[in-house]
């Protein structure tokens, strides 16, 4: 199985850009994932272009923004400050 990856610089908001890891694999559907540390990745079928992946990210921009906000909120709750 051959996979190829590319980093896509994606403007989340007018002032914020994120790096999205796009990986082509042998699969049927596009899969968008955000890990617990906030890393965004999109897995693509081999026949899908990176340009289409970018369009997919544009359509999912609101969901990405909402999910990253929730993750950052949870991360800030987990931080303990000892004095």
N, CA, C and O atoms as a printed pandas DataFrame, in Angstrom:
     atom_number atom_name residue_name chain_id  residue_number  x_coord  y_coord  z_coord
0              1         N          UNK        A               1    0.833   -1.187    0.000
1              2        CA          UNK        A               1    0.000    0.000    0.000
2              3         C          UNK        A               1    0.872    1.243    0.000
3              4         O          UNK        A               1    1.736    1.415    0.860
4              5         N          UNK        A               2    0.637    2.091   -0.963
5              6        CA          UNK        A               2    1.404    3.321   -1.064
6              7         C          UNK        A               2    0.554    4.480   -0.553
7              8         O          UNK        A               2   -0.592    4.651   -0.968
8              9         N          UNK        A               3    1.117    5.262    0.339
9             10        CA          UNK        A               3    0.442    6.459    0.823
10            11         C          UNK        A               3    1.343    7.659    0.566
11            12         O          UNK        A               3    2.569    7.549    0.575
12            13         N          UNK        A               4    0.716    8.799    0.338
13            14        CA          UNK        A               4    1.487   10.028    0.190
14            15         C          UNK        A               4    0.845   11.099    1.059
15            16         O          UNK        A               4   -0.375   11.137    1.224
16            17         N          UNK        A               5    1.679   11.964    1.609
17            18        CA          UNK        A               5    1.203   13.008    2.513
18            19         C          UNK        A               5    1.666   14.373    2.045
19            20         O          UNK        A               5    2.675   14.514    1.354
20            21         N          UNK        A               6    0.899   15.369    2.443
21            22        CA          UNK        A               6    1.216   16.752    2.117
22            23         C          UNK        A               6    0.659   17.630    3.232
23            24         O          UNK        A               6   -0.409   17.351    3.779
24            25         N          UNK        A               7    1.383   18.682    3.562
25            26        CA          UNK        A               7    0.902   19.655    4.547
26            27         C          UNK        A               7    0.193   20.768    3.797
27            28         O          UNK        A               7    0.761   21.377    2.890
28            29         N          UNK        A               8   -1.055   21.031    4.180
29            30        CA          UNK        A               8   -1.839   22.104    3.581
30            31         C          UNK        A               8   -1.947   23.231    4.596
31            32         O          UNK        A               8   -2.413   23.015    5.715
32            33         N          UNK        A               9   -1.522   24.428    4.219
33            34        CA          UNK        A               9   -1.690   25.595    5.085
34            35         C          UNK        A               9   -3.093   26.137    4.835
35            36         O          UNK        A               9   -3.409   26.580    3.731
36            37         N          UNK        A              10   -3.925   26.099    5.862
37            38        CA          UNK        A              10   -5.342   26.415    5.719
38            39         C          UNK        A              10   -5.713   27.616    6.581
39            40         O          UNK        A              10   -5.463   27.601    7.786
40            41         N          UNK        A              11   -6.312   28.667    5.986
41            42        CA          UNK        A              11   -6.737   29.832    6.778
42            43         C          UNK        A              11   -8.033   29.526    7.532
43            44         O          UNK        A              11   -9.111   29.477    6.940
44            45         N          UNK        A              12   -7.913   29.324    8.826
45            46        CA          UNK        A              12   -9.087   29.013    9.645
46            47         C          UNK        A              12   -9.953   30.255    9.833
47            48         O          UNK        A              12  -11.175   30.193    9.699
48            49         N          UNK        A              13   -9.320   31.370   10.140
49            50        CA          UNK        A              13  -10.000   32.657   10.229
50            51         C          UNK        A              13   -9.170   33.648    9.426
51            52         O          UNK        A              13   -8.163   33.281    8.820
52            53         N          UNK        A              14   -9.598   34.904    9.425
53            54        CA          UNK        A              14   -8.863   35.918    8.672
54            55         C          UNK        A              14   -7.442   36.099    9.199
55            56         O          UNK        A              14   -6.539   36.462    8.444
56            57         N          UNK        A              15   -7.242   35.847   10.492
57            58        CA          UNK        A              15   -5.921   36.070   11.088
58            59         C          UNK        A              15   -5.217   34.797   11.534
59            60         O          UNK        A              15   -4.077   34.865   11.992
60            61         N          UNK        A              16   -5.863   33.629   11.413
61            62        CA          UNK        A              16   -5.305   32.376   11.913
62            63         C          UNK        A              16   -5.184   31.357   10.791
63            64         O          UNK        A              16   -6.141   31.090   10.065
64            65         N          UNK        A              17   -3.987   30.795   10.664
65            66        CA          UNK        A              17   -3.766   29.709    9.715
66            67         C          UNK        A              17   -3.338   28.468   10.490
67            68         O          UNK        A              17   -2.620   28.561   11.485
68            69         N          UNK        A              18   -3.783   27.319   10.026
69            70        CA          UNK        A              18   -3.374   26.057   10.640
70            71         C          UNK        A              18   -2.768   25.158    9.563
71            72         O          UNK        A              18   -3.052   25.312    8.375
72            73         N          UNK        A              19   -1.940   24.228    9.994
73            74        CA          UNK        A              19   -1.388   23.227    9.088
74            75         C          UNK        A              19   -2.227   21.966    9.198
75            76         O          UNK        A              19   -2.452   21.448   10.291
76            77         N          UNK        A              20   -2.686   21.481    8.055
77            78        CA          UNK        A              20   -3.488   20.271    7.995
78            79         C          UNK        A              20   -2.676   19.214    7.246
79            80         O          UNK        A              20   -2.183   19.471    6.148
80            81         N          UNK        A              21   -2.540   18.037    7.833
81            82        CA          UNK        A              21   -1.846   16.944    7.170
82            83         C          UNK        A              21   -2.839   16.195    6.295
83            84         O          UNK        A              21   -3.802   15.614    6.795
84            85         N          UNK        A              22   -2.603   16.209    4.988
85            86        CA          UNK        A              22   -3.454   15.496    4.040
86            87         C          UNK        A              22   -2.720   14.243    3.586
87            88         O          UNK        A              22   -1.598   14.318    3.085
88            89         N          UNK        A              23   -3.359   13.091    3.763
89            90        CA          UNK        A              23   -2.747   11.813    3.421
90            91         C          UNK        A              23   -3.652   11.054    2.457
91            92         O          UNK        A              23   -4.835   10.846    2.726
92            93         N          UNK        A              24   -3.077   10.646    1.335
93            94        CA          UNK        A              24   -3.816    9.823    0.381
94            95         C          UNK        A              24   -3.610    8.361    0.725
95            96         O          UNK        A              24   -2.484    7.916    0.947
96            97         N          UNK        A              25   -4.724    7.608    0.768
97            98        CA          UNK        A              25   -4.691    6.198    1.142
98            99         C          UNK        A              25   -5.662    5.425    0.267
99           100         O          UNK        A              25   -6.421    6.000   -0.513
100          101         N          UNK        A              26   -5.618    4.120    0.414
101          102        CA          UNK        A              26   -6.590    3.280   -0.267
102          103         C          UNK        A              26   -7.842    3.232    0.608
103          104         O          UNK        A              26   -7.918    2.449    1.554
104          105         N          UNK        A              27   -8.815    4.071    0.282
105          106        CA          UNK        A              27  -10.047    4.172    1.056
106          107         C          UNK        A              27  -11.153    4.705    0.153
107          108         O          UNK        A              27  -10.884    5.107   -0.978
108          109         N          UNK        A              28  -12.394    4.714    0.637
109          110        CA          UNK        A              28  -13.534    5.148   -0.172
110          111         C          UNK        A              28  -13.966    6.577    0.113
111          112         O          UNK        A              28  -14.396    7.281   -0.801
112          113         N          UNK        A              29  -13.865    7.012    1.335
113          114        CA          UNK        A              29  -14.412    8.302    1.746
114          115         C          UNK        A              29  -13.326    9.216    2.311
115          116         O          UNK        A              29  -12.251    8.764    2.705
116          117         N          UNK        A              30  -13.633   10.502    2.338
117          118        CA          UNK        A              30  -12.743   11.471    2.969
118          119         C          UNK        A              30  -13.000   11.450    4.476
119          120         O          UNK        A              30  -14.149   11.421    4.916
120          121         N          UNK        A              31  -11.933   11.465    5.253
121          122        CA          UNK        A              31  -12.059   11.417    6.713
122          123         C          UNK        A              31  -11.302   12.597    7.315
123          124         O          UNK        A              31  -10.106   12.766    7.075
124          125         N          UNK        A              32  -11.996   13.399    8.088
125          126        CA          UNK        A              32  -11.410   14.557    8.760
126          127         C          UNK        A              32  -11.313   14.252   10.245
127          128         O          UNK        A              32  -12.311   13.909   10.879
128          129         N          UNK        A              33  -10.105   14.378   10.804
129          130        CA          UNK        A              33   -9.909   14.096   12.226
130          131         C          UNK        A              33   -9.149   15.226   12.896
131          132         O          UNK        A              33   -8.296   15.876   12.291
132          133         N          UNK        A              34   -9.480   15.439   14.155
133          134        CA          UNK        A              34   -8.761   16.384   15.001
134          135         C          UNK        A              34   -8.377   15.635   16.261
135          136         O          UNK        A              34   -9.242   15.142   16.984
136          137         N          UNK        A              35   -7.082   15.548   16.528
137          138        CA          UNK        A              35   -6.612   14.800   17.686
138          139         C          UNK        A              35   -6.818   15.610   18.963
139          140         O          UNK        A              35   -7.178   16.786   18.913
140          141         N          UNK        A              36   -6.592   14.981   20.079
141          142        CA          UNK        A              36   -6.790   15.644   21.377
142          143         C          UNK        A              36   -5.831   16.794   21.603
143          144         O          UNK        A              36   -6.105   17.685   22.407
144          145         N          UNK        A              37   -4.691   16.782   20.888
145          146        CA          UNK        A              37   -3.753   17.897   21.028
146          147         C          UNK        A              37   -4.001   18.986   19.995
147          148         O          UNK        A              37   -3.254   19.962   19.940
148          149         N          UNK        A              38   -5.047   18.834   19.167
149          150        CA          UNK        A              38   -5.434   19.871   18.225
150          151         C          UNK        A              38   -4.860   19.722   16.827
151          152         O          UNK        A              38   -5.037   20.614   15.998
152          153         N          UNK        A              39   -4.178   18.622   16.543
153          154        CA          UNK        A              39   -3.633   18.404   15.202
154          155         C          UNK        A              39   -4.765   18.001   14.256
155          156         O          UNK        A              39   -5.545   17.096   14.554
156          157         N          UNK        A              40   -4.843   18.681   13.122
157          158        CA          UNK        A              40   -5.898   18.426   12.142
158          159         C          UNK        A              40   -5.322   17.605   11.006
159          160         O          UNK        A              40   -4.249   17.910   10.485
160          161         N          UNK        A              41   -6.055   16.544   10.620
161          162        CA          UNK        A              41   -5.615   15.681    9.528
162          163         C          UNK        A              41   -6.815   15.309    8.668
163          164         O          UNK        A              41   -7.933   15.154    9.161
164          165         N          UNK        A              42   -6.558   15.171    7.384
165          166        CA          UNK        A              42   -7.588   14.716    6.463
166          167         C          UNK        A              42   -7.008   13.558    5.659
167          168         O          UNK        A              42   -5.921   13.662    5.091
168          169         N          UNK        A              43   -7.755   12.444    5.620
169          170        CA          UNK        A              43   -7.354   11.277    4.838
170          171         C          UNK        A              43   -8.209   11.239    3.579
171          172         O          UNK        A              43   -9.421   11.452    3.622
172          173         N          UNK        A              44   -7.549   10.964    2.455
173          174        CA          UNK        A              44   -8.218   11.038    1.162
174          175         C          UNK        A              44   -8.081    9.733    0.392
175          176         O          UNK        A              44   -7.062    9.052    0.510
176          177         N          UNK        A              45   -9.091    9.376   -0.394
177          178        CA          UNK        A              45   -8.896    8.276   -1.338
178          179         C          UNK        A              45   -7.837    8.680   -2.362
179          180         O          UNK        A              45   -7.643    9.869   -2.618
180          181         N          UNK        A              46   -7.161    7.706   -2.943
181          182        CA          UNK        A              46   -6.081    7.983   -3.881
182          183         C          UNK        A              46   -6.515    8.828   -5.076
183          184         O          UNK        A              46   -5.713    9.594   -5.611
184          185         N          UNK        A              47   -7.770    8.700   -5.501
185          186        CA          UNK        A              47   -8.214    9.418   -6.695
186          187         C          UNK        A              47   -8.619   10.872   -6.434
187          188         O          UNK        A              47   -8.894   11.605   -7.384
188          189         N          UNK        A              48   -8.661   11.298   -5.191
189          190        CA          UNK        A              48   -9.076   12.660   -4.845
190          191         C          UNK        A              48   -7.858   13.590   -4.866
191          192         O          UNK        A              48   -6.793   13.242   -4.356
192          193         N          UNK        A              49   -8.026   14.764   -5.457
193          194        CA          UNK        A              49   -6.923   15.722   -5.547
194          195         C          UNK        A              49   -6.784   16.515   -4.247
195          196         O          UNK        A              49   -7.716   16.602   -3.448
196          197         N          UNK        A              50   -5.592   17.090   -4.059
197          198        CA          UNK        A              50   -5.372   17.944   -2.887
198          199         C          UNK        A              50   -6.205   19.220   -2.988
199          200         O          UNK        A              50   -6.595   19.786   -1.967
200          201         N          UNK        A              51   -6.481   19.676   -4.203
201          202        CA          UNK        A              51   -7.340   20.857   -4.393
202          203         C          UNK        A              51   -8.747   20.567   -3.885
203          204         O          UNK        A              51   -9.372   21.433   -3.273
204          205         N          UNK        A              52   -9.250   19.367   -4.130
205          206        CA          UNK        A              52  -10.570   19.000   -3.625
206          207         C          UNK        A              52  -10.542   18.894   -2.101
207          208         O          UNK        A              52  -11.519   19.239   -1.435
208          209         N          UNK        A              53   -9.426   18.418   -1.551
209          210        CA          UNK        A              53   -9.290   18.343   -0.092
210          211         C          UNK        A              53   -9.380   19.741    0.516
211          212         O          UNK        A              53   -9.992   19.932    1.567
212          213         N          UNK        A              54   -8.763   20.720   -0.158
213          214        CA          UNK        A              54   -8.831   22.102    0.312
214          215         C          UNK        A              54  -10.273   22.602    0.288
215          216         O          UNK        A              54  -10.720   23.244    1.239
216          217         N          UNK        A              55  -11.002   22.315   -0.787
217          218        CA          UNK        A              55  -12.413   22.699   -0.871
218          219         C          UNK        A              55  -13.230   22.034    0.240
219          220         O          UNK        A              55  -14.119   22.656    0.820
220          221         N          UNK        A              56  -12.925   20.778    0.530
221          222        CA          UNK        A              56  -13.592   20.059    1.616
222          223         C          UNK        A              56  -13.346   20.758    2.950
223          224         O          UNK        A              56  -14.265   20.905    3.756
224          225         N          UNK        A              57  -12.109   21.187    3.181
225          226        CA          UNK        A              57  -11.777   21.898    4.419
226          227         C          UNK        A              57  -12.523   23.226    4.509
227          228         O          UNK        A              57  -12.944   23.627    5.595
228          229         N          UNK        A              58  -12.690   23.908    3.383
229          230        CA          UNK        A              58  -13.441   25.169    3.373
230          231         C          UNK        A              58  -14.882   24.908    3.801
231          232         O          UNK        A              58  -15.447   25.673    4.582
232          233         N          UNK        A              59  -15.482   23.826    3.289
233          234        CA          UNK        A              59  -16.867   23.501    3.657
234          235         C          UNK        A              59  -16.989   23.111    5.134
235          236         O          UNK        A              59  -18.037   23.318    5.746
236          237         N          UNK        A              60  -15.927   22.552    5.701
237          238        CA          UNK        A              60  -15.948   22.098    7.099
238          239         C          UNK        A              60  -15.305   23.094    8.060
239          240         O          UNK        A              60  -15.060   22.765    9.221
240          241         N          UNK        A              61  -15.029   24.312    7.583
241          242        CA          UNK        A              61  -14.318   25.312    8.386
242          243         C          UNK        A              61  -15.003   25.592    9.724
243          244         O          UNK        A              61  -14.332   25.666   10.753
244          245         N          UNK        A              62  -16.308   25.745    9.726
245          246        CA          UNK        A              62  -17.033   26.054   10.970
246          247         C          UNK        A              62  -16.896   24.906   11.976
247          248         O          UNK        A              62  -16.679   25.148   13.163
248          249         N          UNK        A              63  -17.021   23.665   11.510
249          250        CA          UNK        A              63  -16.884   22.510   12.396
250          251         C          UNK        A              63  -15.465   22.435   12.955
251          252         O          UNK        A              63  -15.282   22.163   14.142
252          253         N          UNK        A              64  -14.467   22.671   12.118
253          254        CA          UNK        A              64  -13.072   22.639   12.562
254          255         C          UNK        A              64  -12.850   23.699   13.638
255          256         O          UNK        A              64  -12.247   23.423   14.675
256          257         N          UNK        A              65  -13.337   24.899   13.389
257          258        CA          UNK        A              65  -13.161   26.003   14.337
258          259         C          UNK        A              65  -13.842   25.685   15.673
259          260         O          UNK        A              65  -13.253   25.900   16.733
260          261         N          UNK        A              66  -15.065   25.179   15.629
261          262        CA          UNK        A              66  -15.798   24.835   16.848
262          263         C          UNK        A              66  -15.089   23.734   17.629
263          264         O          UNK        A              66  -14.943   23.825   18.848
264          265         N          UNK        A              67  -14.655   22.703   16.929
265          266        CA          UNK        A              67  -14.001   21.572   17.586
266          267         C          UNK        A              67  -12.661   21.972   18.194
267          268         O          UNK        A              67  -12.340   21.564   19.310
268          269         N          UNK        A              68  -11.877   22.770   17.466
269          270        CA          UNK        A              68  -10.604   23.241   18.020
270          271         C          UNK        A              68  -10.831   24.118   19.250
271          272         O          UNK        A              68  -10.052   24.055   20.202
272          273         N          UNK        A              69  -11.876   24.927   19.244
273          274        CA          UNK        A              69  -12.194   25.755   20.416
274          275         C          UNK        A              69  -12.505   24.887   21.630
275          276         O          UNK        A              69  -12.055   25.172   22.740
276          277         N          UNK        A              70  -13.277   23.827   21.410
277          278        CA          UNK        A              70  -13.605   22.912   22.510
278          279         C          UNK        A              70  -12.354   22.224   23.045
279          280         O          UNK        A              70  -12.193   22.067   24.256
280          281         N          UNK        A              71  -11.474   21.816   22.143
281          282        CA          UNK        A              71  -10.246   21.142   22.554
282          283         C          UNK        A              71   -9.362   22.089   23.359
283          284         O          UNK        A              71   -8.821   21.702   24.396
284          285         N          UNK        A              72   -9.212   23.315   22.894
285          286        CA          UNK        A              72   -8.395   24.293   23.617
286          287         C          UNK        A              72   -8.981   24.603   24.978
287          288         O          UNK        A              72   -8.245   24.790   25.947
288          289         N          UNK        A              73  -10.295   24.660   25.058
289          290        CA          UNK        A              73  -10.961   24.894   26.347
290          291         C          UNK        A              73  -10.670   23.739   27.297
291          292         O          UNK        A              73  -10.369   23.967   28.469
292          293         N          UNK        A              74  -10.757   22.501   26.809
293          294        CA          UNK        A              74  -10.470   21.331   27.649
294          295         C          UNK        A              74   -9.004   21.283   28.045
295          296         O          UNK        A              74   -8.687   20.900   29.171
296          297         N          UNK        A              75   -8.107   21.660   27.153
297          298        CA          UNK        A              75   -6.689   21.673   27.492
298          299         C          UNK        A              75   -6.391   22.691   28.585
299          300         O          UNK        A              75   -5.575   22.436   29.471
300          301         N          UNK        A              76   -7.050   23.842   28.520
301          302        CA          UNK        A              76   -6.814   24.861   29.543
302          303         C          UNK        A              76   -7.351   24.417   30.898
303          304         O          UNK        A              76   -6.817   24.816   31.933
304          305         N          UNK        A              77   -8.401   23.594   30.908
305          306        CA          UNK        A              77   -8.919   23.069   32.171
306          307         C          UNK        A              77   -7.964   22.068   32.798
307          308         O          UNK        A              77   -7.892   21.950   34.021
308          309         N          UNK        A              78   -7.224   21.339   31.949
309          310        CA          UNK        A              78   -6.317   20.294   32.431
310          311         C          UNK        A              78   -5.010   20.850   32.987
311          312         O          UNK        A              78   -4.273   20.130   33.660
312          313         N          UNK        A              79   -4.715   22.102   32.719
313          314        CA          UNK        A              79   -3.464   22.676   33.181
314          315         C          UNK        A              79   -3.583   23.022   34.664
315          316         O          UNK        A              79   -4.492   23.747   35.069
316          317         N          UNK        A              80   -2.669   22.505   35.457
317          318        CA          UNK        A              80   -2.639   22.798   36.888
318          319         C          UNK        A              80   -1.431   23.653   37.188
319          320         O          UNK        A              80   -0.328   23.362   36.725
320          321         N          UNK        A              81   -1.626   24.692   37.950
321          322        CA          UNK        A              81   -0.531   25.576   38.327
322          323         C          UNK        A              81   -0.240   25.357   39.803
323          324         O          UNK        A              81   -1.108   25.539   40.657
324          325         N          UNK        A              82    1.002   24.960   40.089
325          326        CA          UNK        A              82    1.423   24.753   41.464
326          327         C          UNK        A              82    2.287   25.927   41.897
327          328         O          UNK        A              82    3.205   26.330   41.183
328          329         N          UNK        A              83    1.992   26.464   43.053
329          330        CA          UNK        A              83    2.798   27.554   43.580
330          331         C          UNK        A              83    3.461   27.159   44.864
331          332         O          UNK        A              83    4.185   27.959   45.456
